[in-house]
Amino acid sequence: MALFAKIAILLLLWGLFLFWTIEWLIFPTEPGMEYKAGAIKDTQSDFLDLNGPYYLMYTLPVFLFAILTLVYLELLRKYPEREQRTSELPKWSRFWAKISNAMWTQPIVVGTPMGILTAADLVAIAVVGFGFLWLFCNQLLPALDIVDHTEMKRGRERWMIKVGRVGTWTGRAWYLPMALLFFPISRGSPILRLLNVPFEHAVRYHRWLGHLSLWVLLVHSITFALHIYYTGGRVVDGPIFEWPRFGVSNLAGVIAMLAGIFLWVTSLELVRKRFFDVFYIIHHMYLLVFAFAAWHVGDFATFYFLGCVMLYFIDRFLRMIQSRDAVSVLSAQVLPSGVVKLKFPKSSSLSFKALGMIYINVPSVSRFEWHPFSTTSSSLENSNDMSLCIKPLGGWTRSLLDSLTESEPSKNNSGGCPLPLKLFAEGPYGPERDYFLRYKTLVLVAGGVGITPYMSIIRDLLCRYQLGQEGIPENVELIWCVPRRTDLATLKDVSPTQMFPDFANSKLNIVIRTFVTREHGDGKDEGKAAGLAVGVPVGSEEVLFKAADQQPRREVAHIGQSNLWVAAVIAAATTGFILTHGVFHIAVVRPNNHSSAPFFFEHGGHSHGPAEPQGKPFPTAVTVTLLFVSMLLGVVVFGGAVVLMWMWSKRSLSKTDAAYMASPEQVAQPGAADLEGNQTSLLDQATTAEGPRPNIAELFEGISGKYPGEDLGVMVSGPESLQDSVAEACRNRNFKYCNTRFQFYSISFDL
């Protein structure tokens, strides 16, 4: 029964996707205009007037797709399917699986300003590029041809009119990138989860779409400014610095353009990395861009891209709900490598993937900065807590460590305030499915603190072997480059025999090769810089904080972990939005509209309504403002009501202040013995070489000989130069005739 339900939902999802895609393909065509006119005629009602047809055509499919996706993901969670290796698949599906894997895991272009591009990335770029050019050129070229065959009035030149037509159709084509812009930036996006694209990977799609959107907005503004200047300072809708009562407001468009350019400049990498607070604050000007763009084009055209914007607002609302309260910290300690390890309590219903990450905010360090850190624990461990490791390298992480070390450890065990600073958490986020489980052999390449995701993977594998699971990876080849030998102490955090007592007799084989790239010689001074960074003796360990047994326990919990509850929030918010907007239309707009003109216009087109309506029409700006109010009420009131129901159903969350931390005897302490050196750890299994960074291609050559004919899952976590080296090595080997395929995955936290 579950299988049939999954197939039915997938068919519905494909149907919605094709319907929405076709809507965009026919958008600039004559058949499309006829179809739209027919749809408006058939679905128009007094409740929403012409907003109803636009909502049904462009916005509702997006909402339905998100809701059905969440239902499908819930079915996958309740009735999981084991990640199968390509060799285990039936012959009829093996070919498709190979093509699909190659699309996502084969690097094609390496070392570009856009980063490492796979075949899937190039296809996505080509599809969006084609869609934009289709919308732009399909009616621009006929419009230019009409200008060429039209007699010009005195004082008008053809190029002036053509420039105006370019401005018109860049504005119309801008709807497409705007309709996609917010999908990749929604951290809990059901669409990203369906595609199994992690948020940190999808962020770059948002950057690309943002660049495209703002380039188009800039061209649109410049061409119209030229057209206005050379036609006497006026366009068909009125002077540029006037906000007309009805129709397109050029002034609103100018404000949207200026806000967009300011946001664009401060989003460049140079500003984003060096002045993150500036970037973060100014990036909220996207609200101004969206609002003034909507006031510019009117409420009907806003429905072209309203779906993705609304889903982002819902996602942001859920994130705000989760991060409103500080979380408890069970312990904070500095490991011998200089890494700070934090441990949080988590809700018993909260699960996270091995490659999951959690966002941390410390207001005393920076009120606005939220930094992602990969979890180093596994949700399969018999524990109600989760841990992460932070390497104090940048300004924010060093400030965090300074805040922790300023307090005396003795005071931290006395009760009272559970931590000398407030700390908020959001997440965890990560891939929907553990794709690394489909490989028999994993090749994990790390640079510096990039080791932390792999600690979680190894813990996860050890737990799965302890649980007796079959068909999971058997070989792990870990390659780790560090600047100092003391950094290797992070490997002491995992003891295979402690987590899986039968590790020595199991099929799991872990090979660890480490490379110390900056230190040479006897190692007497090794790690001096690390010691200075953390303020503790090199190679030692200091417990900065440990929670008392009877301190309040505030857990990390997230409504996003419940697919059906999130689907209910989306359904309630979107239903509340359209009902509220309809009520506003009936009660406010229609009674105050004293015009024979229909409530219809599109930026650049006047085929369905007069340019100068008779009578006194209802102000377009007020109509759009009511649309904003409807969105706010839909998300906060209707969606918030469902969130309150979820919180009520989890009554333990409302009693966290009365819930107390368990004693050490009641809570498992995995890794505690490891850190004291009483158990064999991963560090004891590692071989270490000193010198420059190893030749990745040569290492892969040796690994290829060990596992002939296999598909190897190659993952890289570290600096950009290391990512490029690994991607290039995978590409070069795969492009050659080689029966061992290196399938590439990048783990990056460069947001």
C-alpha positions in Angstrom: 0.0 0.0 0.0 2.8 2.4 0.9 4.5 1.7 -2.5 1.3 2.6 -4.4 0.9 5.8 -2.3 4.5 6.8 -3.1 4.0 6.1 -6.8 0.7 8.1 -6.9 2.3 11.1 -5.1 5.3 11.0 -7.5 2.9 11.0 -10.5 1.0 14.0 -9.0 4.3 15.8 -8.4 5.4 15.2 -12.0 2.0 16.5 -13.2 2.3 19.6 -11.1 5.9 20.2 -12.3 5.0 19.8 -15.9 1.9 22.0 -15.6 3.9 24.8 -13.9 6.7 24.5 -16.5 4.3 24.6 -19.5 2.7 27.7 -17.9 6.0 29.4 -18.2 6.8 28.1 -21.7 3.6 29.4 -23.1 3.7 32.6 -21.2 5.2 34.8 -24.0 3.4 33.1 -26.9 0.1 34.0 -28.6 -1.4 30.6 -27.7 -0.4 31.4 -24.1 -2.1 34.7 -24.2 -5.3 33.1 -25.5 -5.1 30.4 -22.9 -4.6 32.9 -20.1 -7.6 35.0 -21.4 -9.7 31.8 -21.4 -8.6 30.8 -17.9 -9.4 34.3 -16.6 -12.8 34.1 -18.2 -13.6 30.7 -16.8 -12.2 31.1 -13.2 -12.8 34.8 -12.5 -15.0 35.5 -9.5 -16.2 38.4 -7.3 -14.2 36.9 -4.4 -10.7 37.4 -5.9 -11.6 39.0 -9.3 -8.6 38.4 -11.6 -6.2 37.5 -8.7 -7.9 34.1 -8.6 -6.9 32.9 -12.0 -3.3 34.1 -11.5 -3.2 32.3 -8.1 -4.5 29.1 -9.7 -2.1 29.2 -12.6 1.2 30.3 -11.0 1.0 30.2 -7.2 -1.2 27.3 -6.2 0.9 24.6 -8.1 3.9 25.6 -6.0 2.1 25.3 -2.7 0.6 21.9 -3.7 4.0 20.7 -4.8 5.5 21.6 -1.5 2.7 19.9 0.5 2.7 16.7 -1.5 6.5 16.6 -1.3 6.3 16.6 2.5 3.7 13.8 2.4 6.0 11.8 0.2 9.0 12.4 2.4 6.9 11.3 5.4 6.1 8.0 3.6 9.8 7.6 2.9 10.6 8.1 6.6 7.9 5.7 7.8 8.7 3.1 5.1 12.4 3.6 4.4 14.2 2.1 1.4 17.7 1.0 1.8 20.3 2.9 -0.3 21.1 0.3 -2.9 24.4 0.1 -4.8 24.3 0.3 -8.5 25.4 -3.3 -8.9 22.5 -4.4 -6.7 19.8 -2.8 -8.9 17.8 -4.7 -11.6 19.3 -4.4 -15.1 16.4 -2.3 -16.3 17.1 0.4 -13.7 20.9 0.1 -13.5 21.5 2.2 -16.6 19.3 5.0 -15.4 21.0 4.9 -12.0 24.4 5.2 -13.6 23.3 8.2 -15.7 21.7 9.9 -12.6 24.8 9.3 -10.4 27.0 10.7 -13.2 24.9 13.8 -13.5 25.3 14.7 -9.8 28.7 13.3 -9.0 30.8 13.9 -12.2 32.8 17.2 -12.1 32.9 18.7 -15.5 34.3 22.2 -14.9 36.8 22.9 -12.1 38.4 26.1 -10.9 35.9 28.6 -12.2 34.5 31.7 -10.4 31.3 29.6 -10.1 33.1 26.8 -8.4 33.1 23.1 -9.3 30.3 22.4 -11.8 28.8 18.9 -12.3 26.7 17.9 -15.2 23.6 18.6 -13.1 24.8 22.1 -12.4 25.4 22.7 -16.1 21.9 21.4 -17.0 20.3 23.6 -14.4 22.2 26.6 -15.8 21.2 25.7 -19.3 17.5 25.2 -18.4 17.2 28.5 -16.5 19.2 30.3 -19.3 17.0 28.9 -22.0 13.8 29.8 -20.0 15.0 33.3 -19.6 16.0 33.8 -23.2 12.7 32.2 -24.3 10.7 34.7 -22.3 12.8 37.6 -23.3 13.2 36.9 -27.1 9.9 35.3 -27.9 8.0 38.6 -28.0 10.8 41.0 -28.1 11.8 40.0 -31.6 8.3 40.4 -33.1 8.0 43.7 -31.2 11.2 45.0 -32.8 10.0 43.8 -36.2 6.8 45.8 -35.7 8.8 48.9 -34.8 10.9 48.4 -38.0 7.7 48.5 -40.1 6.0 51.3 -38.3 6.1 54.9 -39.4 7.7 57.1 -36.7 6.3 60.3 -35.5 8.3 63.5 -35.8 11.0 63.7 -33.2 10.9 59.9 -32.5 13.6 57.6 -33.7 13.3 53.8 -34.0 16.2 53.0 -31.7 14.4 55.0 -28.9 11.3 52.8 -29.3 13.4 49.6 -29.6 15.3 50.4 -26.3 11.9 50.8 -24.6 10.8 47.4 -26.0 14.0 45.9 -24.6 13.2 47.4 -21.2 9.7 46.0 -21.3 10.6 42.5 -22.0 13.6 42.3 -19.7 11.0 43.3 -17.0 8.7 40.5 -18.1 11.5 37.9 -18.3 12.7 39.0 -14.8 9.7 37.1 -13.4 11.3 33.7 -14.0 14.6 34.1 -12.0 12.5 35.9 -9.3 10.1 32.9 -9.2 13.1 30.6 -8.5 15.3 32.9 -6.4 14.0 31.9 -2.9 13.8 28.1 -3.4 17.5 27.4 -2.7 17.7 29.7 0.3 14.9 28.0 2.3 16.9 25.9 4.7 14.1 23.4 5.3 12.8 23.5 1.7 10.8 20.3 0.9 11.9 20.7 -2.8 15.6 20.6 -1.9 14.9 17.6 0.4 13.1 15.8 -2.4 16.2 16.3 -4.6 18.5 15.4 -1.7 20.4 18.7 -2.3 21.8 20.0 1.0 21.2 23.6 1.8 24.9 24.5 1.9 25.2 23.2 -1.7 22.0 24.9 -2.9 23.1 28.4 -1.6 25.2 28.8 -4.7 22.1 28.4 -6.9 20.6 31.3 -5.0 23.8 33.3 -5.7 23.6 32.5 -9.4 19.9 33.4 -9.6 20.5 36.5 -7.6 23.2 37.7 -10.0 20.9 37.0 -12.9 18.0 38.7 -11.3 19.9 41.9 -10.5 21.7 42.0 -13.9 18.2 41.8 -15.6 16.9 44.4 -13.2 19.8 46.7 -14.0 19.4 46.3 -17.8 15.6 46.9 -17.4 16.2 50.1 -15.4 18.9 51.5 -17.8 16.9 50.8 -21.0 13.8 52.4 -19.5 15.7 55.3 -18.2 17.2 55.9 -21.7 13.8 55.5 -23.3 12.2 58.0 -20.8 15.0 60.5 -21.3 14.8 60.5 -25.1 11.0 60.6 -25.2 10.7 63.7 -23.1 10.8 62.3 -19.6 7.6 60.4 -19.8 6.5 56.8 -20.4 3.1 55.5 -21.1 2.3 55.1 -17.4 3.4 58.5 -16.3 6.5 60.5 -15.2 9.4 58.6 -13.7 9.1 60.3 -10.2 5.4 60.1 -10.0 3.4 57.3 -8.3 0.2 57.0 -10.3 -3.1 55.9 -8.7 -3.5 53.1 -11.2 -1.0 50.9 -13.1 2.7 50.7 -13.1 4.6 52.9 -10.7 8.0 53.8 -12.1 9.1 55.4 -8.9 8.5 52.1 -7.1 10.6 50.4 -9.7 13.5 52.9 -9.2 13.5 52.3 -5.5 13.5 48.5 -6.0 16.4 48.9 -8.4 18.5 51.1 -6.0 17.8 48.7 -3.1 18.7 45.7 -5.3 22.0 47.3 -6.4 23.0 48.1 -2.8 22.1 44.6 -1.7 24.1 43.2 -4.7 27.3 45.1 -3.9 27.3 44.1 -0.3 26.7 40.5 -1.2 30.0 40.2 -3.1 32.4 37.7 -1.5 34.9 40.5 -0.5 32.2 42.2 1.6 30.4 39.0 2.8 33.5 37.4 4.2 35.2 40.4 5.8 32.1 42.3 7.0 29.5 39.6 7.6 27.3 41.7 9.9 27.1 44.4 7.2 26.2 41.8 4.6 23.6 40.2 6.8 21.9 43.4 7.8 21.8 44.9 4.3 20.7 41.6 2.8 17.4 42.0 4.6 16.8 44.7 2.0 15.4 41.9 -0.1 12.1 42.8 1.6 12.4 46.3 0.0 13.2 44.8 -3.4 10.3 42.4 -3.2 7.8 45.0 -1.9 8.7 47.8 -4.3 8.9 45.4 -7.2 5.4 44.3 -6.3 4.2 47.9 -6.1 5.9 48.5 -9.4 4.2 45.7 -11.4 0.9 45.4 -9.5 -0.8 42.5 -7.6 -1.5 40.3 -10.6 2.1 40.1 -11.9 3.2 39.5 -8.3 1.5 36.1 -8.4 4.0 34.9 -11.0 6.7 34.7 -8.3 4.6 34.8 -5.1 4.8 31.0 -4.5 8.5 30.7 -3.8 8.5 34.0 -1.7 5.6 32.7 0.5 7.4 29.4 1.1 10.5 31.2 2.1 8.5 33.4 4.6 7.0 30.2 6.1 10.4 28.6 6.4 11.8 31.8 8.0 8.8 31.9 10.4 9.5 28.3 11.5 13.2 29.0 12.0 12.3 32.1 14.1 10.0 29.9 16.3 12.8 27.4 16.9 15.5 29.9 17.6 13.5 32.2 20.0 14.9 30.5 23.2 18.4 29.8 24.2 19.4 26.2 24.4 21.2 24.4 27.2 24.8 23.3 26.9 25.7 20.1 28.6 29.5 20.6 28.4 32.1 22.7 26.7 35.7 21.5 26.5 38.9 22.2 24.6 40.4 19.1 23.0 44.2 18.6 22.7 44.0 19.7 19.1 42.6 23.1 20.1 39.1 22.3 18.9 36.2 23.3 21.2 33.6 20.6 21.6 30.1 21.6 22.6 27.4 19.2 23.7 23.7 20.0 23.6 20.6 18.2 24.8 18.2 17.2 22.0 14.6 16.2 21.9 14.1 12.4 21.9 12.1 12.7 18.6 14.8 14.8 16.9 16.9 12.9 14.4 19.6 14.1 12.1 21.7 12.7 9.3 25.4 12.0 9.6 26.2 15.0 7.4 23.8 17.2 9.2 24.7 20.7 10.4 23.4 23.1 13.0 23.5 26.9 13.1 24.8 28.6 16.2 24.2 32.2 17.3 25.9 33.8 20.3 24.5 37.4 20.7 27.5 38.4 22.9 29.8 37.7 20.0 27.6 38.9 17.2 23.9 39.5 17.3 23.4 38.7 13.6 25.9 36.0 12.7 24.6 32.4 12.5 27.4 30.0 11.8 26.9 26.4 10.5 28.8 23.6 12.1 28.6 19.9 11.2 27.5 17.5 13.9 30.2 15.1 15.2 27.7 12.7 16.8 25.2 10.3 15.3 21.5 10.2 16.1 21.8 6.4 16.2 23.8 6.6 19.4 22.0 5.8 22.6 22.0 9.3 23.8 19.7 12.3 24.1 22.4 14.8 23.2 24.3 15.9 20.1 27.8 17.4 19.8 29.7 19.6 17.4 33.3 20.7 17.2 34.5 24.3 16.5 38.0 25.2 15.5 38.9 28.8 16.6 40.3 30.1 13.3 38.3 33.2 12.3 37.3 36.2 14.3 33.9 34.8 15.3 35.1 31.5 16.5 38.0 33.1 18.4 35.6 35.5 20.1 33.4 32.5 21.1 36.4 30.8 22.7 37.4 34.0 24.5 33.8 34.3 25.9 34.0 30.7 27.2 37.5 30.9 28.7 36.8 34.3 30.5 34.7 32.5 33.1 36.3 30.3 35.8 35.5 26.7 35.2 34.8 26.2 39.0 31.9 28.7 38.8 30.4 26.8 35.8 29.8 23.7 37.9 27.9 25.5 40.7 24.5 25.7 39.2 22.9 29.0 38.4 23.4 30.2 34.9 24.1 27.1 32.8 26.6 29.0 30.5 28.4 32.3 30.8 26.8 33.4 27.5 23.5 32.9 25.7 23.6 30.5 22.8 20.8 29.9 20.3 20.6 26.9 17.9 18.7 26.4 14.6 18.4 23.1 12.8 19.8 20.5 12.3 19.7 20.6 8.5 21.4 18.2 6.0 20.7 15.8 3.2 17.4 14.0 3.3 19.1 10.6 2.6 22.5 9.3 3.6 23.9 9.0 0.1 27.2 7.6 1.4 25.5 4.4 2.4 25.1 3.3 -1.2 28.8 2.8 -1.6 30.9 -0.2 -0.6 34.0 2.0 -0.3 34.2 5.6 0.8 37.2 7.9 0.1 37.0 10.8 2.6 39.4 13.7 1.9 39.7 16.4 4.5 41.7 19.6 5.1 42.0 21.0 8.6 38.7 21.3 10.5 37.0 19.7 7.5 37.5 16.4 9.4 34.4 17.0 11.5 31.7 15.7 9.1 33.7 12.5 8.7 33.8 12.0 12.4 30.0 11.9 12.3 30.1 9.5 9.3 32.4 7.1 11.1 30.3 7.2 14.2 27.2 6.5 12.1 28.8 3.5 10.5 30.0 2.1 13.8 26.4 2.4 15.2 25.0 0.7 12.1 27.4 -2.2 12.4 26.5 -2.4 16.1 22.8 -2.6 15.1 23.6 -5.4 12.6 22.6 -3.5 9.5 23.6 -5.0 6.1 24.6 -3.5 2.8 26.5 -0.5 4.2 30.0 0.7 3.5 32.8 -1.8 4.3 35.9 0.2 3.5 36.7 3.8 4.6 39.8 5.5 3.2 40.4 8.7 5.2 42.9 11.2 3.9 43.5 14.2 6.2 45.8 17.1 5.7 46.6 19.3 8.8 49.1 22.1 9.4 50.3 20.8 12.9 50.6 17.4 14.5 48.5 18.4 17.5 45.5 18.8 15.2 45.5 15.1 14.8 44.3 14.8 18.4 40.7 15.3 17.1 40.8 11.6 16.0 41.0 10.6 19.7 37.3 11.6 19.9 36.2 8.3 18.3 37.0 4.9 19.7 35.7 2.2 17.3 36.0 -0.6 19.9 34.0 1.4 22.5 31.2 2.1 20.1 31.3 -1.3 18.3 33.1 -3.9 20.5 33.3 -6.4 17.7 35.0 -3.9 15.4 38.2 -6.0 15.0 36.3 -9.0 13.7 33.8 -7.0 11.5 33.9 -6.3 7.8 34.4 -2.6 8.5 37.9 -1.6 7.5 39.1 2.0 8.3 42.3 3.2 6.8 43.5 6.6 8.0 46.4 8.5 6.3 47.3 11.9 7.8 49.7 14.5 6.4 51.3 17.2 8.5 52.1 20.0 6.0 53.8 22.7 8.1 55.7 21.1 10.9 58.9 19.1 10.4 61.5 17.7 12.8 61.1 16.3 16.3 57.8 18.0 17.0 59.0 19.7 20.3 57.4 23.0 19.2 54.5 21.5 17.4 51.1 23.2 18.0 52.5 26.3 19.7 50.2 28.4 17.6 47.2 26.2 18.5 48.1 26.5 22.2 48.2 30.3 22.0 44.9 30.3 20.2 43.0 28.4 22.9 44.9 29.6 26.0 45.6 26.1 27.3 48.8 24.0 27.3 49.5 22.3 24.0 48.3 18.7 23.9 46.3 19.1 27.1 42.6 19.2 27.6 40.5 21.6 29.6 36.8 21.3 30.5 35.5 24.8 30.2 32.0 24.0 31.4 30.0 21.1 32.6 26.3 21.4 33.5 25.2 20.6 37.0 22.8 17.7 37.4 19.8 19.8 38.4 20.1 22.6 35.9 17.1 23.4 33.5 17.3 21.4 30.3 16.4 23.3 27.2 16.6 20.9 24.2 17.2 21.4 20.5 13.8 20.7 18.9 12.5 21.6 15.5 9.0 21.4 14.0 10.8 20.9 10.6 11.5 17.4 11.7 7.8 16.6 11.4 6.9 16.5 7.7 3.1 16.4 8.3 3.1 19.3 10.7 5.1 21.4 8.3 2.7 20.4 5.5 -0.1 21.5 7.8 1.6 24.9 8.4 2.0 25.5 4.7 -1.6 24.4 4.0 -3.0 26.7 6.8 -0.8 29.7 5.8 -1.6 29.5 2.1 -5.3 28.9 2.8 -5.4 31.8 5.3 -3.6 34.0 2.9 -6.0 33.5 0.0 -9.1 33.7 2.2 -7.9 36.9 3.8 -7.0 38.4 0.5 -10.4 37.5 -0.8 -12.1 39.1 2.1 -10.1 42.3 1.6 -11.1 42.3 -2.0 -14.8 41.9 -1.3 -14.9 44.3 1.7 -12.3 47.0 0.7 -11.3 46.9 -3.0 -14.5 46.4 -4.9 -16.8 48.8 -3.0 -14.2 51.6 -3.5 -13.4 51.0 -7.1 -15.3 53.6 -9.2 -14.0 52.7 -12.6 -15.3 50.9 -15.7 -11.8 49.4 -16.2 -11.2 45.8 -15.1 -8.7 45.2 -12.3 -6.2 44.1 -14.8 -2.9 45.2 -16.2 0.5 43.7 -16.8 3.8 45.5 -16.9 4.4 46.2 -20.6 1.1 45.0 -21.9 -2.3 46.5 -22.3 -4.2 43.9 -24.3 -6.8 43.2 -21.6 -7.5 46.7 -20.3 -7.3 50.4 -21.2 -4.2 52.3 -20.4 -6.3 55.2 -19.0 -9.2 53.7 -17.1 -12.4 55.8 -16.9 -13.6 57.0 -13.5 -11.7 56.7 -10.3 -10.1 53.2 -9.9 -9.0 51.8 -6.6 -5.3 52.6 -6.0 -3.0 49.8 -7.2 -0.5 50.5 -4.3 -3.2 49.9 -1.7 -4.3 46.7 -3.5 -0.7 45.4 -3.3 -0.4 46.5 0.3 -3.5 44.5 1.2 -1.7 41.5 -0.5 1.2 42.0 1.8 -1.1 42.1 4.9 -2.8 38.9 3.7 0.6 37.2 3.4 1.5 38.3 6.9 -1.8 37.2 8.4 -1.6 33.9 6.5 1.9 33.0 7.8 1.7 34.4 11.4 -1.9 33.9 12.3 -3.0 30.8 10.4 0.4 29.1 10.1 1.2 30.2 13.7 -2.0 28.5 14.9 -0.8 25.2 13.6 2.6 25.7 15.2 0.9 26.3 18.5 -1.0 23.0 18.1 2.3 21.3 17.4 3.8 22.8 20.6 0.7 21.7 22.5 1.1 18.2 21.2 4.7 18.2 22.4 3.8 19.3 25.9 7.2 18.4 27.2 8.6 21.3 25.2 6.5 23.7 27.3 7.9 22.2 30.5 11.6 22.3 29.7 12.2 24.6 32.7 10.8 21.9 35.0 12.7 19.1 33.3 16.2 18.4 34.8 19.3 17.1 33.3 20.0 13.4 33.9 22.9 12.4 36.1 26.0 11.0 34.5 24.9 7.5 35.3 21.7 8.0 33.3 23.3 9.6 30.2 25.8 7.7 28.1 29.2 9.4 27.7 30.5 8.1 24.4 34.1 9.2 23.8 34.8 10.2 27.4 37.3 7.3 27.9 38.7 8.0 24.4 39.8 11.5 25.3 41.7 10.1 28.3 43.6 7.7 26.1 42.3 4.5 27.8 40.8 3.1 24.6 42.2 2.5 21.1 41.1 5.5 19.1 41.2 6.4 15.4 44.4 8.2 16.1 46.1 4.9 17.0 45.1 3.5 13.6 46.5 6.5 11.6 49.7 6.6 9.7 51.3 10.1 9.6 53.6 11.6 7.0 55.3 15.1 7.1 55.8 17.3 4.2 53.8 19.1 1.5 50.2 18.4 0.7 50.1 14.9 -1.0 49.4 14.4 -4.7 45.7 13.5 -4.7 46.0 11.9 -8.2 48.7 9.5 -7.0 46.7 8.6 -3.9 43.7 7.9 -6.0 45.8 5.7 -8.3 46.7 3.5 -5.4 43.1 3.4 -4.1 41.8 2.5 -7.6 44.1 -0.6 -7.6 42.8 -1.7 -4.2 39.1 -1.6 -5.3 38.9 -2.5 -9.0 35.6 -2.3 -10.7 33.8 -0.4 -7.8 32.0 2.8 -7.7 33.8 4.8 -5.0 32.1 7.5 -3.0 34.6 10.4 -2.9 33.9 13.2 -0.4 36.0 16.3 0.2 35.7 18.8 3.0 38.2 21.6 3.3 39.5 24.7 1.6 38.7 25.6 -2.0 42.2 24.5 -3.3 41.7 21.1 -1.9 38.2 20.8 -3.3 39.5 21.7 -6.7 42.4 19.2 -6.5 40.1 16.3 -5.6 37.5 17.3 -8.2 40.1 17.5 -10.9 41.6 14.1 -9.9 38.1 12.5 -10.0 37.3 14.1 -13.4 40.6 13.1 -15.0 40.3 9.4 -13.8 36.6 9.2 -14.9 37.2 10.7 -18.3 39.8 8.0 -18.9 38.7 4.4 -19.5 38.8 3.1 -16.0 36.6 0.5 -14.5 36.8 2.2 -11.0 34.6 5.2 -10.9 35.3 8.1 -8.5 31.9 9.7 -7.7 32.5 13.2 -6.3 30.7 15.0 -3.4 31.7 18.3 -2.0 31.0 19.3 1.6 31.3 23.1 2.0 30.2 25.5 4.7 31.1 28.6 2.7 27.7 30.3 2.8 
